[in-house]
């Protein structure tokens, strides 16, 4: 996922995406433990996407990200 796409997403969408990615990552780790994982690179991609989403959420908490509420002034 591109950073521009993450910036355009709302906080609720980011939180939802984070939960979905964490759940999928957990499932992939179980598959890896059982040696049933088809695409091991998917784990790496998901870990990076989780980090990007968390970074976007943290940037919003710190006020580094413009939201529609801040643009009114």
N, CA, C and O atoms as a CHARMM CRD file, in Angstrom:
* protein
*
  292
    1    1 UNK  N      0.83400  -1.17000   0.00000 PROA 1      0.00000
    2    1 UNK  CA     0.00000   0.00000   0.00000 PROA 1      0.00000
    3    1 UNK  C      0.88500   1.24100   0.00000 PROA 1      0.00000
    4    1 UNK  O      1.90000   1.29300   0.69400 PROA 1      0.00000
    5    2 UNK  N      0.49600   2.21500  -0.76700 PROA 2      0.00000
    6    2 UNK  CA     1.28200   3.43600  -0.85900 PROA 2      0.00000
    7    2 UNK  C      0.94600   4.37600   0.28800 PROA 2      0.00000
    8    2 UNK  O     -0.14800   4.33900   0.85000 PROA 2      0.00000
    9    3 UNK  N      1.90700   5.21100   0.61800 PROA 3      0.00000
   10    3 UNK  CA     1.71300   6.16700   1.71000 PROA 3      0.00000
   11    3 UNK  C      0.62600   7.16700   1.38800 PROA 3      0.00000
   12    3 UNK  O     -0.10000   7.60400   2.28100 PROA 3      0.00000
   13    4 UNK  N      0.50100   7.53800   0.11800 PROA 4      0.00000
   14    4 UNK  CA    -0.54000   8.48000  -0.27200 PROA 4      0.00000
   15    4 UNK  C     -1.92400   7.89800   0.01300 PROA 4      0.00000
   16    4 UNK  O     -2.82700   8.61500   0.44600 PROA 4      0.00000
   17    5 UNK  N     -2.08600   6.60500  -0.23100 PROA 5      0.00000
   18    5 UNK  CA    -3.35800   5.94500   0.03900 PROA 5      0.00000
   19    5 UNK  C     -3.64900   5.94000   1.52900 PROA 5      0.00000
   20    5 UNK  O     -4.79600   6.11800   1.93800 PROA 5      0.00000
   21    6 UNK  N     -2.62500   5.74000   2.34000 PROA 6      0.00000
   22    6 UNK  CA    -2.80900   5.74500   3.78600 PROA 6      0.00000
   23    6 UNK  C     -3.19100   7.13400   4.28400 PROA 6      0.00000
   24    6 UNK  O     -4.00200   7.26200   5.20100 PROA 6      0.00000
   25    7 UNK  N     -2.62000   8.16600   3.69400 PROA 7      0.00000
   26    7 UNK  CA    -2.92800   9.53300   4.11000 PROA 7      0.00000
   27    7 UNK  C     -4.36800   9.90100   3.80400 PROA 7      0.00000
   28    7 UNK  O     -4.96700  10.70200   4.52200 PROA 7      0.00000
   29    8 UNK  N     -4.92900   9.33000   2.75600 PROA 8      0.00000
   30    8 UNK  CA    -6.29500   9.64000   2.35300 PROA 8      0.00000
   31    8 UNK  C     -7.33400   8.89400   3.18600 PROA 8      0.00000
   32    8 UNK  O     -8.50700   9.26600   3.18600 PROA 8      0.00000
   33    9 UNK  N     -6.92100   7.85800   3.88700 PROA 9      0.00000
   34    9 UNK  CA    -7.85400   7.04900   4.66300 PROA 9      0.00000
   35    9 UNK  C     -8.20200   7.74000   5.98000 PROA 9      0.00000
   36    9 UNK  O     -7.39100   8.46900   6.55100 PROA 9      0.00000
   37   10 UNK  N     -9.42200   7.49500   6.44600 PROA 10     0.00000
   38   10 UNK  CA    -9.83800   8.05000   7.73000 PROA 10     0.00000
   39   10 UNK  C     -9.23700   7.21700   8.85900 PROA 10     0.00000
   40   10 UNK  O     -8.67800   6.14500   8.62800 PROA 10     0.00000
   41   11 UNK  N     -9.35800   7.72100  10.06400 PROA 11     0.00000
   42   11 UNK  CA    -8.79900   7.02700  11.22600 PROA 11     0.00000
   43   11 UNK  C     -9.49000   5.67900  11.41500 PROA 11     0.00000
   44   11 UNK  O     -8.83500   4.67900  11.70700 PROA 11     0.00000
   45   12 UNK  N    -10.80100   5.65300  11.25000 PROA 12     0.00000
   46   12 UNK  CA   -11.54800   4.39400  11.41100 PROA 12     0.00000
   47   12 UNK  C    -11.10200   3.36500  10.37500 PROA 12     0.00000
   48   12 UNK  O    -10.96100   2.18300  10.68900 PROA 12     0.00000
   49   13 UNK  N    -10.88200   3.81400   9.15100 PROA 13     0.00000
   50   13 UNK  CA   -10.42900   2.89500   8.10400 PROA 13     0.00000
   51   13 UNK  C     -9.03400   2.36600   8.41700 PROA 13     0.00000
   52   13 UNK  O     -8.74800   1.18900   8.19800 PROA 13     0.00000
   53   14 UNK  N     -8.16400   3.23800   8.93000 PROA 14     0.00000
   54   14 UNK  CA    -6.81600   2.80600   9.28700 PROA 14     0.00000
   55   14 UNK  C     -6.84700   1.77900  10.41400 PROA 14     0.00000
   56   14 UNK  O     -6.14100   0.77200  10.36300 PROA 14     0.00000
   57   15 UNK  N     -7.66900   2.03800  11.43200 PROA 15     0.00000
   58   15 UNK  CA    -7.77000   1.10100  12.54500 PROA 15     0.00000
   59   15 UNK  C     -8.32500  -0.24400  12.08800 PROA 15     0.00000
   60   15 UNK  O     -7.86500  -1.29800  12.52500 PROA 15     0.00000
   61   16 UNK  N     -9.31500  -0.19500  11.20800 PROA 16     0.00000
   62   16 UNK  CA    -9.89500  -1.42100  10.67500 PROA 16     0.00000
   63   16 UNK  C     -8.86100  -2.20800   9.86400 PROA 16     0.00000
   64   16 UNK  O     -8.75500  -3.42900   9.98100 PROA 16     0.00000
   65   17 UNK  N     -8.11600  -1.48900   9.05500 PROA 17     0.00000
   66   17 UNK  CA    -7.08100  -2.13100   8.23000 PROA 17     0.00000
   67   17 UNK  C     -5.99900  -2.75600   9.10900 PROA 17     0.00000
   68   17 UNK  O     -5.50400  -3.84500   8.81900 PROA 17     0.00000
   69   18 UNK  N     -5.63800  -2.05700  10.18700 PROA 18     0.00000
   70   18 UNK  CA    -4.63000  -2.57000  11.10400 PROA 18     0.00000
   71   18 UNK  C     -5.09200  -3.87200  11.73800 PROA 18     0.00000
   72   18 UNK  O     -4.32700  -4.83400  11.80300 PROA 18     0.00000
   73   19 UNK  N     -6.33100  -3.91600  12.20500 PROA 19     0.00000
   74   19 UNK  CA    -6.84900  -5.13500  12.81800 PROA 19     0.00000
   75   19 UNK  C     -6.89900  -6.28900  11.82300 PROA 19     0.00000
   76   19 UNK  O     -6.55500  -7.42200  12.15900 PROA 19     0.00000
   77   20 UNK  N     -7.32800  -5.99700  10.60100 PROA 20     0.00000
   78   20 UNK  CA    -7.38000  -7.03000   9.56200 PROA 20     0.00000
   79   20 UNK  C     -5.98400  -7.58300   9.26300 PROA 20     0.00000
   80   20 UNK  O     -5.79400  -8.79300   9.13700 PROA 20     0.00000
   81   21 UNK  N     -5.01200  -6.67300   9.15300 PROA 21     0.00000
   82   21 UNK  CA    -3.64700  -7.10500   8.84900 PROA 21     0.00000
   83   21 UNK  C     -3.04200  -7.91300   9.98800 PROA 21     0.00000
   84   21 UNK  O     -2.34100  -8.89500   9.74400 PROA 21     0.00000
   85   22 UNK  N     -3.30500  -7.51500  11.22000 PROA 22     0.00000
   86   22 UNK  CA    -2.77100  -8.26200  12.36000 PROA 22     0.00000
   87   22 UNK  C     -3.37800  -9.65800  12.43600 PROA 22     0.00000
   88   22 UNK  O     -2.69600 -10.62900  12.76500 PROA 22     0.00000
   89   23 UNK  N     -4.67000  -9.74600  12.12700 PROA 23     0.00000
   90   23 UNK  CA    -5.32600 -11.05000  12.12700 PROA 23     0.00000
   91   23 UNK  C     -4.76100 -11.94700  11.02200 PROA 23     0.00000
   92   23 UNK  O     -4.50200 -13.12900  11.24900 PROA 23     0.00000
   93   24 UNK  N     -4.57400 -11.38700   9.84400 PROA 24     0.00000
   94   24 UNK  CA    -4.01800 -12.16700   8.73400 PROA 24     0.00000
   95   24 UNK  C     -2.58000 -12.58800   9.02700 PROA 24     0.00000
   96   24 UNK  O     -2.16800 -13.69500   8.68200 PROA 24     0.00000
   97   25 UNK  N     -1.82400 -11.70300   9.66300 PROA 25     0.00000
   98   25 UNK  CA    -0.44500 -12.01300  10.02200 PROA 25     0.00000
   99   25 UNK  C     -0.39600 -13.17200  11.01300 PROA 25     0.00000
  100   25 UNK  O      0.45400 -14.05600  10.90200 PROA 25     0.00000
  101   26 UNK  N     -1.30300 -13.16500  11.97500 PROA 26     0.00000
  102   26 UNK  CA    -1.36200 -14.25900  12.94200 PROA 26     0.00000
  103   26 UNK  C     -1.68600 -15.58400  12.24700 PROA 26     0.00000
  104   26 UNK  O     -1.09200 -16.61600  12.56100 PROA 26     0.00000
  105   27 UNK  N     -2.62700 -15.54900  11.30600 PROA 27     0.00000
  106   27 UNK  CA    -2.98000 -16.76400  10.56800 PROA 27     0.00000
  107   27 UNK  C     -1.80000 -17.27900   9.74800 PROA 27     0.00000
  108   27 UNK  O     -1.56800 -18.48500   9.67300 PROA 27     0.00000
  109   28 UNK  N     -1.05800 -16.35800   9.13400 PROA 28     0.00000
  110   28 UNK  CA     0.10100 -16.77100   8.34100 PROA 28     0.00000
  111   28 UNK  C      1.19200 -17.37900   9.22800 PROA 28     0.00000
  112   28 UNK  O      1.87900 -18.31400   8.81600 PROA 28     0.00000
  113   29 UNK  N      1.34700 -16.85800  10.41900 PROA 29     0.00000
  114   29 UNK  CA     2.34400 -17.42000  11.33700 PROA 29     0.00000
  115   29 UNK  C      1.97100 -18.83400  11.76300 PROA 29     0.00000
  116   29 UNK  O      2.84100 -19.69100  11.91500 PROA 29     0.00000
  117   30 UNK  N      0.67000 -19.07800  11.95600 PROA 30     0.00000
  118   30 UNK  CA     0.22400 -20.43500  12.26500 PROA 30     0.00000
  119   30 UNK  C      0.49600 -21.37100  11.08900 PROA 30     0.00000
  120   30 UNK  O      0.94900 -22.50000  11.27400 PROA 30     0.00000
  121   31 UNK  N      0.21500 -20.88800   9.87600 PROA 31     0.00000
  122   31 UNK  CA     0.47500 -21.70400   8.69200 PROA 31     0.00000
  123   31 UNK  C      1.96800 -22.01300   8.56700 PROA 31     0.00000
  124   31 UNK  O      2.34900 -23.11700   8.17800 PROA 31     0.00000
  125   32 UNK  N      2.79900 -21.04000   8.89600 PROA 32     0.00000
  126   32 UNK  CA     4.23600 -21.24900   8.82300 PROA 32     0.00000
  127   32 UNK  C      4.67900 -22.30800   9.82900 PROA 32     0.00000
  128   32 UNK  O      5.52800 -23.14700   9.52900 PROA 32     0.00000
  129   33 UNK  N      4.09800 -22.25800  11.01800 PROA 33     0.00000
  130   33 UNK  CA     4.44600 -23.23500  12.04900 PROA 33     0.00000
  131   33 UNK  C      4.04500 -24.64300  11.62900 PROA 33     0.00000
  132   33 UNK  O      4.72200 -25.61400  11.96500 PROA 33     0.00000
  133   34 UNK  N      2.95600 -24.74900  10.90200 PROA 34     0.00000
  134   34 UNK  CA     2.47900 -26.05600  10.43100 PROA 34     0.00000
  135   34 UNK  C      3.07100 -26.44100   9.08200 PROA 34     0.00000
  136   34 UNK  O      2.74300 -27.48900   8.52700 PROA 34     0.00000
  137   35 UNK  N      3.94400 -25.58800   8.56000 PROA 35     0.00000
  138   35 UNK  CA     4.60300 -25.78500   7.27300 PROA 35     0.00000
  139   35 UNK  C      3.59400 -25.92600   6.13500 PROA 35     0.00000
  140   35 UNK  O      3.75300 -26.75700   5.24100 PROA 35     0.00000
  141   36 UNK  N      2.55400 -25.09500   6.19000 PROA 36     0.00000
  142   36 UNK  CA     1.54400 -25.07600   5.13700 PROA 36     0.00000
  143   36 UNK  C      1.51200 -23.72500   4.42200 PROA 36     0.00000
  144   36 UNK  O      0.57300 -23.43600   3.68000 PROA 36     0.00000
  145   37 UNK  N      2.51800 -22.91600   4.64000 PROA 37     0.00000
  146   37 UNK  CA     2.54600 -21.57200   4.07700 PROA 37     0.00000
  147   37 UNK  C      2.98300 -21.62600   2.62200 PROA 37     0.00000
  148   37 UNK  O      4.03800 -22.17300   2.30100 PROA 37     0.00000
  149   38 UNK  N      2.15600 -21.04900   1.73200 PROA 38     0.00000
  150   38 UNK  CA     2.46000 -21.07000   0.30400 PROA 38     0.00000
  151   38 UNK  C      3.37400 -19.92800  -0.11100 PROA 38     0.00000
  152   38 UNK  O      4.25600 -20.11200  -0.94900 PROA 38     0.00000
  153   39 UNK  N      3.16800 -18.74400   0.47100 PROA 39     0.00000
  154   39 UNK  CA     3.93600 -17.56800   0.07100 PROA 39     0.00000
  155   39 UNK  C      4.57400 -16.93200   1.31100 PROA 39     0.00000
  156   39 UNK  O      3.94600 -16.09500   1.96100 PROA 39     0.00000
  157   40 UNK  N      5.80400 -17.31100   1.64700 PROA 40     0.00000
  158   40 UNK  CA     6.43700 -16.78200   2.85100 PROA 40     0.00000
  159   40 UNK  C      6.71200 -15.28000   2.79600 PROA 40     0.00000
  160   40 UNK  O      6.83000 -14.64400   3.84300 PROA 40     0.00000
  161   41 UNK  N      6.81500 -14.70400   1.61100 PROA 41     0.00000
  162   41 UNK  CA     7.05600 -13.27000   1.50700 PROA 41     0.00000
  163   41 UNK  C      5.84400 -12.45200   1.94900 PROA 41     0.00000
  164   41 UNK  O      5.97300 -11.26800   2.26200 PROA 41     0.00000
  165   42 UNK  N      4.68500 -13.07100   1.97400 PROA 42     0.00000
  166   42 UNK  CA     3.47000 -12.36200   2.40800 PROA 42     0.00000
  167   42 UNK  C      3.61800 -11.88600   3.85200 PROA 42     0.00000
  168   42 UNK  O      3.09500 -10.83000   4.20700 PROA 42     0.00000
  169   43 UNK  N      4.31900 -12.64400   4.68400 PROA 43     0.00000
  170   43 UNK  CA     4.53300 -12.24500   6.08100 PROA 43     0.00000
  171   43 UNK  C      5.31300 -10.93700   6.12500 PROA 43     0.00000
  172   43 UNK  O      4.96200 -10.03100   6.88000 PROA 43     0.00000
  173   44 UNK  N      6.35600 -10.83300   5.33100 PROA 44     0.00000
  174   44 UNK  CA     7.17500  -9.62000   5.30300 PROA 44     0.00000
  175   44 UNK  C      6.35000  -8.41700   4.85000 PROA 44     0.00000
  176   44 UNK  O      6.43300  -7.34000   5.44000 PROA 44     0.00000
  177   45 UNK  N      5.55600  -8.60800   3.80100 PROA 45     0.00000
  178   45 UNK  CA     4.74400  -7.51300   3.28600 PROA 45     0.00000
  179   45 UNK  C      3.71400  -7.05100   4.31700 PROA 45     0.00000
  180   45 UNK  O      3.47400  -5.85400   4.47400 PROA 45     0.00000
  181   46 UNK  N      3.11100  -8.01200   5.01500 PROA 46     0.00000
  182   46 UNK  CA     2.12600  -7.65100   6.02800 PROA 46     0.00000
  183   46 UNK  C      2.77000  -6.91500   7.20300 PROA 46     0.00000
  184   46 UNK  O      2.20200  -5.95000   7.71500 PROA 46     0.00000
  185   47 UNK  N      3.93900  -7.35900   7.62600 PROA 47     0.00000
  186   47 UNK  CA     4.62900  -6.67400   8.72400 PROA 47     0.00000
  187   47 UNK  C      4.93700  -5.23300   8.35500 PROA 47     0.00000
  188   47 UNK  O      4.79600  -4.33200   9.18200 PROA 47     0.00000
  189   48 UNK  N      5.35500  -5.01300   7.12200 PROA 48     0.00000
  190   48 UNK  CA     5.64700  -3.65200   6.67300 PROA 48     0.00000
  191   48 UNK  C      4.38700  -2.80900   6.58600 PROA 48     0.00000
  192   48 UNK  O      4.39600  -1.63400   6.95200 PROA 48     0.00000
  193   49 UNK  N      3.31400  -3.39700   6.10900 PROA 49     0.00000
  194   49 UNK  CA     2.06700  -2.65000   6.00600 PROA 49     0.00000
  195   49 UNK  C      1.52900  -2.29400   7.39000 PROA 49     0.00000
  196   49 UNK  O      1.00500  -1.19700   7.58700 PROA 49     0.00000
  197   50 UNK  N      1.65600  -3.21200   8.34700 PROA 50     0.00000
  198   50 UNK  CA     1.24700  -2.92500   9.71800 PROA 50     0.00000
  199   50 UNK  C      2.04400  -1.73800  10.25900 PROA 50     0.00000
  200   50 UNK  O      1.48100  -0.85300  10.90400 PROA 50     0.00000
  201   51 UNK  N      3.34400  -1.71900   9.99900 PROA 51     0.00000
  202   51 UNK  CA     4.18800  -0.61900  10.46800 PROA 51     0.00000
  203   51 UNK  C      3.78200   0.69800   9.80700 PROA 51     0.00000
  204   51 UNK  O      3.77300   1.73800  10.46600 PROA 51     0.00000
  205   52 UNK  N      3.45100   0.67000   8.54000 PROA 52     0.00000
  206   52 UNK  CA     3.04500   1.88900   7.83800 PROA 52     0.00000
  207   52 UNK  C      1.72300   2.42100   8.38100 PROA 52     0.00000
  208   52 UNK  O      1.55300   3.62900   8.54400 PROA 52     0.00000
  209   53 UNK  N      0.79000   1.51400   8.65900 PROA 53     0.00000
  210   53 UNK  CA    -0.50000   1.93700   9.19700 PROA 53     0.00000
  211   53 UNK  C     -0.31900   2.51900  10.59000 PROA 53     0.00000
  212   53 UNK  O     -0.91200   3.54700  10.91800 PROA 53     0.00000
  213   54 UNK  N      0.50000   1.86300  11.41300 PROA 54     0.00000
  214   54 UNK  CA     0.75800   2.38100  12.75800 PROA 54     0.00000
  215   54 UNK  C      1.43100   3.74600  12.70000 PROA 54     0.00000
  216   54 UNK  O      1.13700   4.61600  13.51900 PROA 54     0.00000
  217   55 UNK  N      2.32200   3.93800  11.75200 PROA 55     0.00000
  218   55 UNK  CA     2.99300   5.22700  11.58800 PROA 55     0.00000
  219   55 UNK  C      1.98800   6.30300  11.19900 PROA 55     0.00000
  220   55 UNK  O      2.04600   7.42100  11.71100 PROA 55     0.00000
  221   56 UNK  N      1.07400   5.97700  10.30400 PROA 56     0.00000
  222   56 UNK  CA     0.05200   6.93800   9.88900 PROA 56     0.00000
  223   56 UNK  C     -0.86100   7.30300  11.05900 PROA 56     0.00000
  224   56 UNK  O     -1.22000   8.46800  11.23200 PROA 56     0.00000
  225   57 UNK  N     -1.23200   6.30700  11.85800 PROA 57     0.00000
  226   57 UNK  CA    -2.07300   6.57900  13.01700 PROA 57     0.00000
  227   57 UNK  C     -1.34300   7.44700  14.03700 PROA 57     0.00000
  228   57 UNK  O     -1.93000   8.37100  14.60100 PROA 57     0.00000
  229   58 UNK  N     -0.07700   7.15700  14.27400 PROA 58     0.00000
  230   58 UNK  CA     0.70800   7.93900  15.23100 PROA 58     0.00000
  231   58 UNK  C      0.90700   9.36900  14.73200 PROA 58     0.00000
  232   58 UNK  O      0.86300  10.30800  15.52600 PROA 58     0.00000
  233   59 UNK  N      1.11900   9.54200  13.46000 PROA 59     0.00000
  234   59 UNK  CA     1.24600  10.87600  12.89700 PROA 59     0.00000
  235   59 UNK  C     -0.01600  11.68400  13.10100 PROA 59     0.00000
  236   59 UNK  O      0.03700  12.89300  13.32200 PROA 59     0.00000
  237   60 UNK  N     -1.15000  11.01200  13.02500 PROA 60     0.00000
  238   60 UNK  CA    -2.41200  11.69000  13.25900 PROA 60     0.00000
  239   60 UNK  C     -2.54100  12.09000  14.73200 PROA 60     0.00000
  240   60 UNK  O     -3.02500  13.18200  15.03200 PROA 60     0.00000
  241   61 UNK  N     -2.11900  11.22800  15.64300 PROA 61     0.00000
  242   61 UNK  CA    -2.16500  11.53800  17.07300 PROA 61     0.00000
  243   61 UNK  C     -1.30700  12.74800  17.40600 PROA 61     0.00000
  244   61 UNK  O     -1.67300  13.56300  18.25300 PROA 61     0.00000
  245   62 UNK  N     -0.17700  12.86200  16.74300 PROA 62     0.00000
  246   62 UNK  CA     0.74100  13.96300  17.01300 PROA 62     0.00000
  247   62 UNK  C      0.35400  15.24400  16.28500 PROA 62     0.00000
  248   62 UNK  O      0.97300  16.29000  16.48600 PROA 62     0.00000
  249   63 UNK  N     -0.66400  15.16200  15.44300 PROA 63     0.00000
  250   63 UNK  CA    -1.11100  16.33800  14.71600 PROA 63     0.00000
  251   63 UNK  C     -0.29100  16.63400  13.47700 PROA 63     0.00000
  252   63 UNK  O     -0.34600  17.74300  12.94600 PROA 63     0.00000
  253   64 UNK  N      0.46900  15.65600  13.01200 PROA 64     0.00000
  254   64 UNK  CA     1.28600  15.85200  11.82200 PROA 64     0.00000
  255   64 UNK  C      0.48600  15.67200  10.54600 PROA 64     0.00000
  256   64 UNK  O      0.93200  16.05000   9.46300 PROA 64     0.00000
  257   65 UNK  N     -0.67500  15.10600  10.67600 PROA 65     0.00000
  258   65 UNK  CA    -1.49800  14.79200   9.51800 PROA 65     0.00000
  259   65 UNK  C     -2.68700  15.74000   9.47900 PROA 65     0.00000
  260   65 UNK  O     -3.32100  15.98700  10.50500 PROA 65     0.00000
  261   66 UNK  N     -2.98600  16.26400   8.31900 PROA 66     0.00000
  262   66 UNK  CA    -4.13800  17.15600   8.16500 PROA 66     0.00000
  263   66 UNK  C     -5.39500  16.32900   8.07900 PROA 66     0.00000
  264   66 UNK  O     -5.48200  15.39900   7.27800 PROA 66     0.00000
  265   67 UNK  N     -6.37500  16.66400   8.90600 PROA 67     0.00000
  266   67 UNK  CA    -7.68200  16.02000   8.83800 PROA 67     0.00000
  267   67 UNK  C     -8.70200  17.05700   8.42600 PROA 67     0.00000
  268   67 UNK  O     -8.39600  18.24900   8.40900 PROA 67     0.00000
  269   68 UNK  N     -9.89100  16.63700   8.09900 PROA 68     0.00000
  270   68 UNK  CA   -10.91600  17.57200   7.65600 PROA 68     0.00000
  271   68 UNK  C    -11.30200  18.52500   8.78400 PROA 68     0.00000
  272   68 UNK  O    -11.73000  19.64600   8.51300 PROA 68     0.00000
  273   69 UNK  N    -11.16000  18.10300  10.05200 PROA 69     0.00000
  274   69 UNK  CA   -11.46800  18.98400  11.18100 PROA 69     0.00000
  275   69 UNK  C    -10.46400  20.12800  11.26400 PROA 69     0.00000
  276   69 UNK  O    -10.84500  21.25100  11.59400 PROA 69     0.00000
  277   70 UNK  N     -9.20400  19.87300  10.97600 PROA 70     0.00000
  278   70 UNK  CA    -8.17100  20.89500  11.08000 PROA 70     0.00000
  279   70 UNK  C     -8.19200  21.85800   9.89400 PROA 70     0.00000
  280   70 UNK  O     -7.64900  22.95800   9.99800 PROA 70     0.00000
  281   71 UNK  N     -8.78900  21.48600   8.79800 PROA 71     0.00000
  282   71 UNK  CA    -8.77400  22.31100   7.60400 PROA 71     0.00000
  283   71 UNK  C     -9.81800  23.41200   7.62600 PROA 71     0.00000
  284   71 UNK  O     -9.81300  24.27400   6.74700 PROA 71     0.00000
  285   72 UNK  N    -10.73000  23.40900   8.62300 PROA 72     0.00000
  286   72 UNK  CA   -11.78300  24.40300   8.68700 PROA 72     0.00000
  287   72 UNK  C    -11.25900  25.78800   9.00400 PROA 72     0.00000
  288   72 UNK  O    -11.85600  26.77500   8.57400 PROA 72     0.00000
  289   73 UNK  N    -10.17100  25.89600   9.73700 PROA 73     0.00000
  290   73 UNK  CA    -9.66400  27.21200  10.14900 PROA 73     0.00000
  291   73 UNK  C     -8.87300  27.91900   9.10400 PROA 73     0.00000
  292   73 UNK  O     -8.39700  29.03000   9.33600 PROA 73     0.00000
